[in-house]
Amino acid sequence: MRFALAALLLIPISCSNSPTEPGSGAGAVTLRYGETAVIGGNRVTFSDIHDSRCAKDVACVWAGDAAVQLNSGTEVLVLHTNATAGATSGKLAGVNINLEDVKPERITSDPITKSDYRISLSVSSK
């Protein structure tokens, strides 16, 4: 009986989609489009993306940019993959967030739906 109770108490912890401990404010976070994680004690959602990056199978004059929108409910932060297009890092919900990567890479023959996107972020409290 005790084992069953302990297992039931662990289920919500093991099913959490929060890549960081609530309130920790530090670490690496990977989010799929529309997914929410607890960062710095606040819920942060990957809420939008505009992708104009050059497809990997094409030679481009400009690398392009993917602009990622993060939303904490009261604040919005837009981060870019290309520093000439905008900030690659910023502060949201009291923590510093840096956009590390956007996947998948673009290919000219394969359109990407928003639900296919995932982003990698690094988070620090300082």
C-alpha positions as CSV (number, residue, x, y, z in Angstrom):
1,M,0.0,0.0,0.0
2,R,2.8,2.4,0.9
3,F,4.6,1.7,-2.4
4,A,1.4,2.4,-4.4
5,L,0.9,5.7,-2.6
6,A,4.5,6.7,-3.2
7,A,4.2,5.8,-6.9
8,L,1.1,7.9,-7.2
9,L,2.8,10.9,-5.6
10,L,5.7,10.7,-8.0
11,I,3.5,10.6,-11.2
12,P,2.9,14.4,-11.4
13,I,6.6,15.0,-10.9
14,S,7.7,12.6,-13.6
15,C,5.1,13.9,-16.1
16,S,6.0,17.5,-15.7
17,N,7.0,19.2,-19.0
18,S,9.0,21.8,-17.0
19,P,12.7,21.4,-18.0
20,T,13.8,23.5,-15.0
21,E,12.9,23.3,-11.4
22,P,10.3,25.8,-10.5
23,G,11.9,28.9,-9.3
24,S,15.5,27.8,-10.1
25,G,16.0,30.5,-12.8
26,A,19.0,28.6,-14.3
27,G,19.7,25.9,-16.8
28,A,18.9,24.7,-20.3
29,V,15.3,24.6,-21.6
30,T,13.9,23.1,-24.8
31,L,10.4,24.0,-25.8
32,R,8.2,22.9,-28.6
33,Y,5.9,25.5,-30.2
34,G,3.0,26.2,-27.8
35,E,4.7,24.4,-24.9
36,T,5.0,26.1,-21.5
37,A,7.8,25.7,-18.9
38,V,8.4,27.1,-15.5
39,I,11.4,29.4,-15.6
40,G,12.4,31.5,-12.6
41,G,9.1,30.5,-10.9
42,N,7.0,31.8,-13.8
43,R,5.2,30.1,-16.6
44,V,6.9,30.9,-20.0
45,T,5.3,29.8,-23.3
46,F,6.8,29.5,-26.7
47,S,3.9,31.4,-28.3
48,D,5.0,32.4,-31.9
49,I,7.7,32.2,-34.5
50,H,8.5,33.9,-37.8
51,D,11.1,32.1,-39.8
52,S,12.9,33.7,-42.7
53,R,16.1,31.7,-42.3
54,C,17.9,30.7,-45.5
55,A,17.1,27.1,-46.4
56,K,20.1,24.8,-45.8
57,D,20.0,23.6,-49.4
58,V,20.3,27.1,-50.9
59,A,23.1,29.6,-51.2
60,C,21.8,32.9,-49.8
61,V,23.2,36.4,-49.6
62,W,21.8,36.8,-46.1
63,A,21.4,34.1,-43.5
64,G,17.9,35.2,-42.6
65,D,16.4,35.1,-39.2
66,A,14.0,33.2,-37.0
67,A,12.2,35.5,-34.5
68,V,10.9,33.5,-31.5
69,Q,8.2,35.0,-29.2
70,L,8.1,34.0,-25.5
71,N,5.2,35.0,-23.3
72,S,5.0,35.0,-19.5
73,G,1.4,36.1,-19.4
74,T,2.2,39.7,-18.5
75,E,5.4,40.1,-20.6
76,V,6.5,39.3,-24.1
77,L,10.0,38.7,-25.2
78,V,11.1,38.3,-28.9
79,L,14.5,36.7,-29.5
80,H,16.3,36.3,-32.8
81,T,18.7,33.8,-34.3
82,N,20.5,36.5,-36.2
83,A,21.9,39.3,-34.0
84,T,21.7,41.8,-36.9
85,A,17.9,41.3,-37.0
86,G,17.4,41.8,-33.2
87,A,18.4,40.7,-29.7
88,T,19.4,37.0,-29.2
89,S,19.0,37.4,-25.5
90,G,16.8,39.3,-23.1
91,K,15.1,39.3,-19.7
92,L,11.7,37.8,-19.1
93,A,10.0,36.9,-15.8
94,G,13.0,38.2,-13.9
95,V,15.6,35.9,-15.6
96,N,18.0,36.2,-18.5
97,I,17.1,34.1,-21.5
98,N,19.4,33.4,-24.5
99,L,18.1,31.8,-27.7
100,E,20.6,29.0,-28.5
101,D,19.0,27.2,-31.4
102,V,15.8,26.8,-33.5
103,K,15.0,23.4,-35.1
104,P,14.2,22.1,-37.6
105,E,16.4,23.8,-40.2
106,R,14.6,25.0,-43.3
107,I,14.7,23.0,-46.5
108,T,13.3,24.5,-49.7
109,S,11.2,21.4,-50.5
110,D,9.8,20.9,-47.0
111,P,7.5,23.6,-45.5
112,I,7.7,23.7,-41.7
113,T,4.5,23.9,-39.7
114,K,4.6,25.8,-36.4
115,S,4.0,22.6,-34.4
116,D,7.3,21.2,-35.8
117,Y,9.4,23.9,-34.2
118,R,11.4,23.5,-31.0
119,I,13.8,26.0,-29.5
120,S,16.7,25.7,-27.1
121,L,17.2,28.3,-24.5
122,S,19.8,28.9,-21.8
123,V,18.5,30.6,-18.7
124,S,20.4,32.4,-15.9
125,S,19.3,34.5,-13.0
126,K,22.2,36.9,-13.4
